[in-house]
């Protein structure tokens, strides 16, 4: 069941869902708009021959550079970046969220891959944004950018989220994948 604005206001009032800071105008008919923080992470300049190995800690560590306290978040033409929400969120063990891009940004050429906020998650949300337009697009901190649709799970989850991104504050770079053995699925 997708939570309506009535359900969301009630969950926020009773602190079942915690969002801070929360702007009243961000509560929409069937979700909540999240705003951009002042951080942006860009891919490093490795040259055309560079191949990222997601199991190599040094590769992953140096794959992005993070810019803090930006007044403008410019995404170049055909560039993929990481952004963060201003809002910190805490979800209980029976509510999860789907992260969607606000349609105005999609109409300008930006896309967000599907992202799920797991039941039990706490932290800011890192967003993977891609500018598909043939020109750069300037975003500003505090602009409403993403829309979170909340859904009640049929039961409480047995294993609340406890992964690497729990408690993140700002952009958290991708984790290093662990090699589970040759020839096996990862």
N, C-alpha and C positions, 0 to 999 in steps of 0.2 A: 504494500500500500504506500503510495507516494503521499508525503505529508503536505497538507494545505497550509496557507498562511495562518489560519486559525490554529492548526496543530502545532506549527512552528512557534507561534507566539506563546502558546501554552507550555511547550517543552522548554523554551528559553526562560520563561517566567519561573518555572519550577526547577531550573538548572539541570534538566536532563540533557540538554544540549547547551554547551557554553561557547559563546563566541565573543571575543574581545579584541579590539573595540567593535561595538555593534552600532551601526547607523540604522535608525528606524526605517528610513526610506529604502534600505537594502532588502527588507523583507518583501518578497514578491508573492504573487498568487500561489505559486507552487515551488518555492525555493528561496534562496537568499543570494544576493549578489555580493561577491567578494571584490575588494579593491586591491590594486597593485601596491607593493612596497616600493622602496627606492633602490632595489638591487636588481642587477642583471648579470647573468653568467654567459660568456661567449666561448665558443670553441677556440682553442689555441691555434696559432699559425704553425702548422707542422709541415706544410708543403703537400703537393699532390701525391707523392709516393707514400705518405704516411698511412699506415694501417693500424687502427685502434684494436688492441687485444683486450677485451673486457675482463680477462682473467689476469692481466698484468697490472699490478698495483701502481707502478710508476707511470704507465700509459694513462690509466684512469685519473690519477692524481694531477697530471699535467694536461688533461684533455680540455679543461675549461679555465678561464680566468674570471673572477668575480669582481664586479665593480659595485662599490657601496656608495650610499648617499648621493645617488644620481638624481638630478633635477628633471632630466628627460631620459627616457628609455627608448633609444632608437634601434629598431630592428631593420637591418639591411635587407635589400631585395634577396629573396630566396635564402634567407638566413634562419637557422634554428637556434633559439636561445632558451635559457631557463629563467623564469621569473618567480617571484614569491608573492603570496598574499600578505596584506597588512594584518588581516585577521588571524588570530590564534583560535583553534577550535578544539573542543573536547566532545567526543561522541560516546554514548553509553554502549553497552554490549548488545543492543538490539536495534540500532539505527546505523545505517551506512549512507554514504553520499556518492552521487554521480557528478563529476565536474564537467561542465559544459562552457563553451565560450559564449559570451553575449553576442547576439546576432549582428549588432552594428559592426563589431570588429571582424566578424566573418565576412561581412559585405565589403569590407576594406581589403580583404585578402589574407587575413590571419586565420590559422587553424590551430586547434589543440587536439592532440591524440586523446582517445578516451582515457580517463583517469577515474579510479574508484578510491574513495576514502573508506577504509575498512572500519567496521564496528570496533569501538574501543580506541580509535586513533586519537592522539593528542598532538597538537603542534600547528605550525603554519603549513600552508599547502604550496609545494613547489609545482610550478606549471611549466610544461614543455610547449613553447609557442613557435610556430613556423610562419614566416612571412612569405606567402606564395605570390605576392604582388611583384611587378617589375620595378618597383621603387621602394625606397626606405619608408618606414612608418614610425612616427614619433608617438610614444605613449608617455603619460605622466603618472608619477606616484599619486595615489589616492583616487585614481579613476576606477570606476566600476568596470571590471574586465571579465570575470568568470561568474558563472551562475551555478550554484550547488543545489541539486535536487536531492532531497532526503527521502529515504525509504525505510520503513519499518520491516525488519526481517521477520519471518514466520515464527521464529523462536530466538531466544538469546543464543549468541554464538558460544560454542564450547571453548574456543580459543580466541580471546580478544587480541587485537593487533598488538604485537610486541616486537616488530621488526626494526631494522636499522634507522628508519625515518621517524620513529616514535620520539616525540618531544622536540622535533626540529624547530628552530627559530631562524627564519631566513632560508636562503637557498641551501639545500643539501645536495652535494654532487652525487652522481651515480655510484652505487656500491660496486666493489670488485666481485665479479662472479667467481665462485669456487669451482675448480675442476673436479668433477665427481668420478673421474676415470675415463680412460680412452674407450670410445665406442659406445658409451652409455649416454642416454638422453640426459639433458641438463635441465 
